[in-house]
Amino acid sequence: MSQKLLTLWRYLRTPKKFKSRSQIERWQKKRIVKHVKHIRNNSKFYAEHWRGIKDEDWQQFPLLDKAIMMENLADLLTRDIDLSEAFDVAKNAEVTRDFSPRIGDLSIGFSSGTSGSRGVHIVSDKEAGNWAGFMLARGLGGNIIGKHHVALFLRANSNNYGTIGSKRIKFSFFDLLKPMEQLQKEVEMANPTELIAPPSVLRYLADNNCKINPKRIISAAEVLYPIDEKIISEYFSQIVHQFYTSTEGEMAATCELGTLHLNESIMHIGKQWVDEENGLFQPILTDFMRTTQPIIRYLQNDILVLQKEGCKCGDARTAISQVMGRSDDVFYLQKNNSDEFEPIVPDFIRRAVMRLNPEIEAYHAIQKSRNKIEIGIQPSNLSPLDYSGFEELFKEKNVRKAELIITEHSHVPSTNKLRRIYREWDHRNN
């Protein structure tokens, strides 16, 4: 089957909605056990990792993370490839910006490395075709038979897009290594029907009065913060949809109402609770479509927040109210009368920052040390600043007051992801 036919087949086979949780569970059960059986027979690492545990008991498999995966990558893959050659292909592509070279039918790329270490993703043409059909089904918001011009702002192009383009669906790649002023002119000339870009890019286009009128806007590759979502949505007069993706897989997409739903037709997403009472968890991924570089019982280090009520769209797929960001961006502040540290999730920091002044248009917050937080705001000359949000946070969490350093926020969209809240200081070494 050609890649375009495979893409169309996956598009048609992707469920638009699930009516119930039991339907989702039945869909997943059959596919996961079959997938696990195949991976056990073709991956040396997983065969050993799962020794003594039946395929049907896959939820008892020990967890995997990025460090374990990268350390055992050669044996984890189900294809025999030269990793040195693969890494060279990926490195050369990033330098030359020519992403067409591959090894046989395999495409190789690096993650952005925002979690502190770079991962690699290796996919076959078949997997890419399946992925493309799935993402078109979840992202176009219309009929695949109609004409679409999809603009993609990416830090690295992918072979996936060129192979699925057709007379009706055109993909244009906008390289984030180029100056944003140039990219804005190029996208205005293209005038796409769909725009997929990091929220920092969408925000730039909105702030600089970009003259395009897409039918659909999709935020991807970065956390979409409420302050940016509001401005982007108002400028383009439409819902800002989202693809929540990572090197480890395509984890969620929005419905017609703009609610993020986990992509439970292609992966099972378990929960390692951070705060069960408030619905905060780290996802445990089991992707049953990905075979070359299997992702099974993989602990991803983002923090997600469950939506307390089901979505009114009627889809039974799990709804997510917020993607908070990386778990390693949780702030750690020293407890009163103790040498121990209290974890403070990014949402509490965001709320305190936004209470500084109602005129804040953009910001960042960085924990620089055990008792020092840098806060960048835009505009930089806002006055007065209300610190009551931070004072209440320190009191409620029973932690020592941190020194707040106010500076100017500035970020130009590029290959470096925008992270509004993150921790530079490692509490484990202090």
N, C-alpha and C positions, 0 to 999 in steps of 0.2 A: 504494500500500500504506500503510495507517495505521501510525502509530508503534508501537502495541502489536503489530500483526502483524509488523512489521519486527523488533521486539525478539525475539519468539518465533522467527522464522525464523533470526535470528543465533544465538540460544541453541541451537537444534537443529543448526545448521551448524558450531558451534564444536567442534573436535576435543577430546575429553576427554583423550586422550593420543596421542603419536606413538611408533611402535614403533622407529624408527631415524632417524639423522641424514639418511640419503638421502631418506627420506619428507619430512622437514622441508624439505630443499633443493628437492625437486620442487615442493612446495606453494608455496614462496616464489618460485621462479624465474618461473613463469608469471604470477603476480599482480604481481610487482614491475615487470617489463618493460611490462605493460599499463598499470600505474599511472603509470610514468614517462612513457610516451607521452602519456597524458591530461594530465599536469601540464605537460609541455613545450608543449603546444598551448594551455594556458589561463593560464599564469603568465609574465608578461613577465620577471620576475627570473630564474626558473629557465631559461627559454629562452636568456637571455644567459649565465647562470652555467655552463651545460653546452655552450656553443657548441663545435662541433668534436668532441664526444664522442657516440658512438652510444648509443642506449637500452640495448642489450645490454651495454654496458660501463659501466653505472651505478656500479659500484664504483670507477671511476676519477674520478667526479665530485669536484670540490673540496669540502672540508668547509665546513659552515655552523655558526655559533654564535649565541648569543642576540643579541649586539651587531649582527652582520650582519643577522639576521632583523628586528630591530626598526628598524634604519636603512632597510631596504628593504621594509617590511611592505606598503605600498600596492601595489607591483608584484609582491610575492611571492604575495599572495592570488589565488585563482582566481575570486573574485567581486568585482564592482565596488561597493565600499561607501565611504561617507564616514567616514574614520577618526576625525575630530573628533567626529562624532555617536556613533560606536561607543564611544570613550573616555568620552564624557559619560554614556552609558547605564551603562557599567560603574562609573563613579565614583558616580553617583546611587544605584545599587543598593547599593553598600557603605555609603553614608550612611543611606539610608532603610531598609535591610535588606529591601527588596522586590526580589526577583530575577526577577520575572516579565517586566518589559519587555524587548523584543528589537527587532531590526531585521529586519522580514520574518520569515523562518524561521531567522534566525541568533541564537544566544545568545552574549553577550560577557562575559568575566570576566578578572580580573587574577590573576597568580600572587602568592604571598605575599611575594616579594622577598627571600628568605633568602640568595640568592647575591649580593646587593648591588644588583641592578637588577630592576625589575618587568617581567615579561613579560605578554603578553596571549594569551588563547586564544579563537578564534572558531570555532564549530562550527554546522553546520546540523542541522535536525531529523532528517534521514536519518542523519547521522553519529552523533547522540546516540542514536538507536534502535539502530544497530549496536553502539555502545559499551555500551549498557545490556544488550543480549542477551549480549554477550561477558562482561561482568563478572558477570552472574547465573550464567552457565555456570561461571565460574571461582571464584565466591565463595559460592554458596548451600550447596554441599556436600550437596545433596539434590535431590529432584525439584521442578521448577518448578510441577508440578501441586498440590503441597502448599501449605498456608497459611503465609505468612511475614509477620512484622512486623519490618522492618529499621529500626533506629535509627541515624541518621547524625549524628555530631558533626563539624560543619564550620565553618570560618571564614567561608564564604559558601555559601549555598544554590545550587542549580542547577535550571534548568528541566528537566533530564534526568529527575529523579526523579518529579516530579509527572506527567509525561506517560506514564510506564510503570506507574504504580500501577494496581491492579485490586482486585477483590474478594478475590483470593487473595494478592496481594503489596501490602503497605502500607508506605510509607516515611514516617518521622517525622524531621523536621529539628530538630536541637538546636543553637542558635546560640551559638558560643563567645564572643560578646560578652557574654552573660549571665553572672552569677556562678555559679561551679561548684556552690555549695551549692544554688542553685535548680535547676540542671540535673540534679543527682543526684535531687532529689525528683521531677522531671518524668519521668526515665527509669525510676524505680522504679514510678511509676504506670502507665507504658506497658508495662513488663515485656516487652521485645521478644524475639523468637526469635533475631534476629541483631543484633550490636552492632558497628558500624564506627566507629572513633574513633582519633585520634592516641594513641600510647603514653603521652604525658603525661596524657591524660584517663583512659585505662584504669588507669594507675597511681594516679591520684587516687581513682577509684572503688574500687579494691582497698584502698587505705590507709584509706578512710573507710567500709569495710564496706557497700558498696552492696548493697541487697537485691533483686537480679535474678538470673535463672537462664537466660541465653541458651544456645541450643544451639550457637552458633558465635560466636567473637570474632575480629574482624579488625582488625589494626593498620594504620593508613594515615596518609599525609601527613607523618610524621616518621620519622627513623631509629629502629628498635626496638633498643635497646641490651640486652645480655645481663642487666644488673642489673635492668632493668624487666621483661623477658620472664619471668624466673624468678618474680618476685613476682606478676605478673598471672596467670601460668599456675597457680601454686599456689593463689591465692585462688579462681579460677573453676574449678579442677580440670579443665582442658582445655588442648589445644594453642592457642597464640596464633597464628592465621593472619595473613598479611600481604598487602596490596596495595601494591606498590611503584610509585607513580605520581608524575608531575610535570606541569608545564604542557605539557611536550613529548610526553606520552603515558602509556599504561598499560604499564609496562615489565615487570612480573613479578607473579606470584601464587603462593601456596603450594599444594602438593598435599595429599593427605589425611594425609601424614606430617609436614607442617609445613615442608617444604623449598621454598625460593623457586626457581621455574623461570621463565626468561625467556619472555615472551609471544610466541613465535616464529611463532604462527599469524596474528598481525596486524602484526608488524614484524620486520625483519632488524636484528640488533644486532651490529655489528662491534666490534673492540677496538683501542683505542689504548693500548698497554701502558705502565703506570707501573712495574711490576716483574714481568716475565714469569715469572721463576723462581718467584715466590711467588703468581702468579695475579692480580695487581692490575692493573686496567685501567679506562680511561674508556670508556663505551659510545658507539658511533656509531650513531645511530638512523635507520632508514628505515622509516617507518610507511606501509604500503600500504593502509590503510583511511581515512586522513585526507586529505580533498581540498580543503576550503575554505582551510585554512592548512597547506599541505603541510610535512611534516617529513621531509626526505630528506638523508641523509649529514650529520646534525646531531650535532656533538660535544657531548655532555652532560657537565657538569662534576662529576658524582659519581664516586666511586671504588668499584668493585665487586670482590669477591674470588670467583674461580671455586672451586667445590667440586671437590676433587681426584678424587673417585670419583663415579660415577653414582648417582642416587637409587634406593633399593630399591623405589620405587613403580612403576618400569618405564617412566616417561615419558622419552623421549629429549631433551626440551627441556633446554637448558643449565641446570644447577643452580648457584645462587649461595649461597655459604656466609655471606656478609656484605655488607651495604651499609655502607661506612665513612663516607659523608657526602660533602660537597663537596670537590673537589680544592683549592679555595681556602681550605679549613680545615686543610690540611697545615701543620704547624709548620715554621719555618725557623730552625735554630740555627746560630750561627757556628762554623765549623770551627776546631780548634786550629791556631795558627800560620798563619792565613790570614784574608783578608777575605771569603772565600766562605762560602756557607751550605749546610747539609746539610738536605734535606727529611726530616721525620719524620712518617710517616703516623699518623692518629688512633689506630689500634689499639695502637701502641706506647705512646702516652700513656695510653690507657685501662688497659692492663695495669699500668703503673707506678703510676697512681692507686689501683687496686684493691689494690695491695700495701701501701699506706700503713697500712691497718688492716682486718682481716676483717669488722668490724662496720659498714662504710660501707653506707648504705642508698640514698644518692643523691649525685650529685656534678656538678661542671662543671670544665673546665680551659680557660683562655683565655690565649693568648700575647699579652701586653700590649706587649712590646717585644722587641728582639733578645736580651735576657738576663733577661727577667722573665716568669714564668708564674704566673697566679693560679689557685689550686685551691680550689674551694668544696666542702665536704663536709657531709653530714648523717648522723647527729647532729654538731653542731659541736664538742662537747667530748671527742671521742675521744682517748685517750692510752694508750700512746705511739704515735707515728707512725713507721713504718718507711720511710726514704727510700732504701733499697737499690735499689729498682726504678729510680728515677731515676738513681742513681749508676751503675748498670750500663748504663743506656741511654746516658748521656753518654759513658761509656768506650767502649762498643761502636761508637757512631757517630762517635767521635773529635771530639766537639764540646765547646765551653766549657761549664762548669757554669752553668746558669741559676738565678737567684734564684727560690725557690719561696715564694709568698705564700699562706698558708693563711687562708681565710675561711669564712663560713657559706654553704652552698648553700640557695637558696630559689627555687622556681618555682611559680607558680599557672597552671594551664592556661588559655589564652585564645586569641585570634587570633594571638598571637606564638608561633611554633614553638619547641619545646624543642630546643636544640642543646647537647649536653653538652660537646663538644670543638670549639673554633673559634679562629680567629686574627683578632685585631683589628688587628694591626700589619702593614703592608705592607713586606715585605723589599725590594721593588724600588725603593723610594724612600729607602732608608737605606744 
